[in-house]
């Protein structure tokens, strides 16, 4: 069992030094410093400067972006919690020695040119050797860095700061992170933390899971993994973490083509995908098979309670959408509960149902449904003892009122926090605002029936997992 | 074999009458008239009034939205190509008689309350009986109508007009159409025509396919179907159409839950899904299993050439994205061609490759790839005899130039129109413009690796189909 490092000074630093800060726009060393000073390299609506102390190390400059430059780490008199290293690979060992002498709290080595290329393997071994006797944790090398929106910490060269949220995203691939952050900004998706951990020479995914276990701002963990080096350690930690909070994982390299590509990508051997599948299952990790699913499912798990039993209801104002959603549910093994006589009686008595409403699950409340009809339907079904979760579908008709329909769901969820609700407010231009409103209030909305069914499926799996653990 | 109707006067009308035009905002009869007068009911950037003649029938009004009202159809002296009916169900037979007397070119019955509800079955039979001896085609009842952006014809109560494009969307469900149009507007997705055909009392999906066969503006057909009443007719027509242009279909009600829901939705019995699967395959129809796939794949088939053989290349600037895409390709049965020595030589000789580039398929040209590196990679691989299609992935790095990278793809595709290119420019905020640019130029971009692989898979299937047909 490898030792567990204390990562607090990396993730909650009071002082950060950028070694290799650069004046050259577009360079990594410039990007990182800019991200600390302003939150992002790309133009952003709001500046989010890191509120702690920022130091720059560059022997050839006196000042960059308003930050005084020091010739070396050792010239800084203050204590340094986090040192971010962005110098050429061959200079990295020297800088790491300085970090050890300076007793920094932790390192992120951004620089590439280590074990991912043949010529860099020895260099990576050097770095590991220098740090070996110490308790200083190091993330990287060959990574993008760490971003913590709630702490206004962009310790990376990802050019934007995503919104604050409650999903922790941990990725072995750095390039994916950039794209995902850009997508997340457009989609109003928030993160508690984003960690690109690269070659994992010292800190690996298990260490990160261990730290995230106690991070209250992270309600679910999304993991992109190509390989795990220490399987025993990973499983032990993952098992203990998934008791506390859900973990969703995407494994890159599950086919022979993918495996070959992964090997050329990180040099890591990703063995038989069935091994990973079995291991994930044993640890209580929910496995997905695309980036979209990884993030969609993490969002549902972070924001909604688990579905206690396998039995849900679908409420829709569009027959076709109900049919397609029922298809997806059955394909995934989700059971649609039968509507009780009690429920039908309440719906009938309301006097608000359309004569052609379906009287069964999926409950089709018909295209002309106004908010009050949605309200009666959802309120009635969420109180049914055999219904443990609800998918609410809204197709966009002329009389549909997406915002009011969203407020109803938000309100009912507040009063019934133990049963998950997933929404599919279909459309684009005219349903957008309602989707944001739902998501701001913790109700995942997918605008996609398949995604909604998959998210509900994950909530059911999570419910089963917790039940088995308690049993 | 049922007779084939001539639908030209419905889809290319010179004069349209709205029977049941209403002054009441929010009503169906108001919405349809507004859509003819202005193109959409919801506020739109540009008004697109129908350029032909518009007539309104309402015995209790003299004028609505600037259009003179007639007490009945028979009071209009002009010839009527298309009559759109939006009166209460029980009055519909009388109006249909008027249509027959008036010798209108065709009807769309929007009104609901027919075979989809028990009480309306007899009414629907009445309507069919009245039209039986005539050659007047009728779409509906219980449908949303027809929209043809290129003709500025919004003969429906769908509140918005989508962009002009080359995908024909034919849907048995009306509610789905509204949501899809709203999504399409937001996503810049265009349609040649959108047809909601409801209860298909006379005109069914086969008749529509038959008309679309010769519609030059429709390059691919996307079909949402819950049931087919005349299987023999459908298969005969679909077979002949799919020789000319690709058809993609989504069948609602493929599981027992979905089937039960479909039966309560349109009253139609959707039999065993395997029957449909086999029938679709035999007709050369590509079946998908979600709305998103239906439209994504139709877009690829409408805009890109078929992939002549099963052998493609992936070009990426992100290793992880390449790994995930290779996984998806293998799972779908897409073969990744081996890179030839010739290709590697050209790449090396360019002097533009990063030392760590992958030298294999997926071709990882590394995160710092500038447009010129993309250009060399795509140009070299598209000329390889064993590569029949390319997926170009771009993760968003600080130095990435999405717009220039898009221009390169557009340009190379122009000079190599026989090999399909599918793009995945990942991200959101900063990659959006490049994705629109690609799509405006006929290069599908999915921002999603799974979707791109599925689209390429459909292009390979289309290639195989055409080859088998020619053999």
Interface residues (C-beta under 8 A of the other chain):
Chain A: X26 X28 X31 X41 X42 X112 X116 X117 X157 X159 X160 X171 X172 X173 X174 X175 X176 X178 X179 X180 X182 X183 X184 X185 X186 X187 X224 X226 X250 X252 X253 X254 X255 X256 X257 X258 X260 X261 X262 X264 X265 X266 X289 X290 X291 X292 X317 X318 X319 X320 X321 X322 X323 X324 X326 X327 X328 X329 X330 X331 X336 X355 X356 X358 X359 X360 X362 X364 X367 X395 X396 X397 X398 X399 X426 X427 X428 X429 X430 X431 X432 X447 X448 X449 X450
Chain B: X26 X28 X31 X41 X42 X112 X116 X117 X157 X159 X160 X171 X172 X173 X174 X175 X176 X178 X179 X180 X182 X183 X184 X185 X186 X187 X224 X226 X250 X252 X253 X254 X255 X256 X257 X258 X260 X261 X262 X264 X265 X266 X289 X290 X291 X292 X317 X318 X319 X320 X321 X322 X323 X324 X326 X327 X328 X329 X330 X331 X336 X355 X356 X358 X359 X360 X362 X364 X367 X395 X396 X397 X398 X399 X426 X427 X428 X429 X430 X431 X432 X447 X448 X449 X450
